Amino acid sequence: MMPFSDDDLEYPINNIINTKISPMLAKDGGAIKLLKIKNGVVYIQLQGACVGCSSSGTTLKFVVEKNLKELIHPELEIKNIPLGFEDTIPND
């Protein structure tokens, strides 16, 4: 069970994305955007050069997920929402 509320998670997740993950992705022309946190599920969107890149699945698993789970909580679930599919994120 996640011991944090979605609101509690927003600042640390944004901080890790902005200070650790974004700079790594930017080196290769990629980007990442936090879309929403809902029930411990972190909805992100890989952007820039990450879109369509054959390594984006590896980036999601071994960069984004690894950092967030190690630094915040191992039960976080991370989902990449492709461009144009933002309406698939649950509202409640």
N, C-alpha and C positions, 0 to 999 in steps of 0.2 A: 504494500500500500504506500502511496506517495505521501510523505509527511508534510508536503508543501502545497499551498494553494497555487492556482494558476497565476494569480497576482504576485505571489511571493517569488515565483520563478522568472517573471518577466525581466527584472533588472539583471540578475546574474547571467541569464541566457543571452540577453542583448550585449552585456559586457564581454562575454567570451566570444561571441560572434564578431563584435567590433574590434577587439584587441588581438585575438588569436587566429580566428578562422578567416575573416575577410582579408587580412594582409597576405596570408598564404595563397588564397585563391586569386587575389589580384596580381600576383607575380606571373600567373599564366593567363591573365585576361579574364578570369572568372569573377563572380560576385555571388553573394548570398543575401537573402532578405528573410527576416522573421515575419511570417504572416499572422500567426495566431498560436496561442497555447490553450489547449482545451483538455481538461481531465488528465493532465500529465503527458499529453501528446503534443509535441512541438512540430508545428507545421512551418516548414521553411520552403524557400524557392531558390534553387540554384539558377544563376543568371549569367549573362555574358558568355564567355567562351565555354562555360560548363554546359550550356544548352546544346544537346546533341553530341557532346563529347563521350567517347567510348569509356572514358575513365570516371565519369560522373557517379556511377554506382559505387566505385571504390572510394571516391572522395566522400560520398555520403556516409559510408560505413566506417572508414578508417580515419577520417579527419573530423567531420561534423559529429557523428554519433559518438565516436571514441572520446573526444574532448568533452562534450556535454555530459556524458555518463560518468566519466572519471572525475570531473570537476564539480558536478552538481549532485546527481543521484543516478545509481545504476538502473533504476526502473523507468527512466525517461524513455519515451518512444519518439523517434524522429521520422517524420514523413516529408518527402519532397513532393511538392505540388507543382507540376509542370506549368509553364506559361499558358494562360488561357483556361486553366482548370481550377481557378481560385474558387469558383462557385461550388466545388465538391467538398469544401471544408464544412464540417458540421457546425450549425449555428448554436445548438444547445446541447 
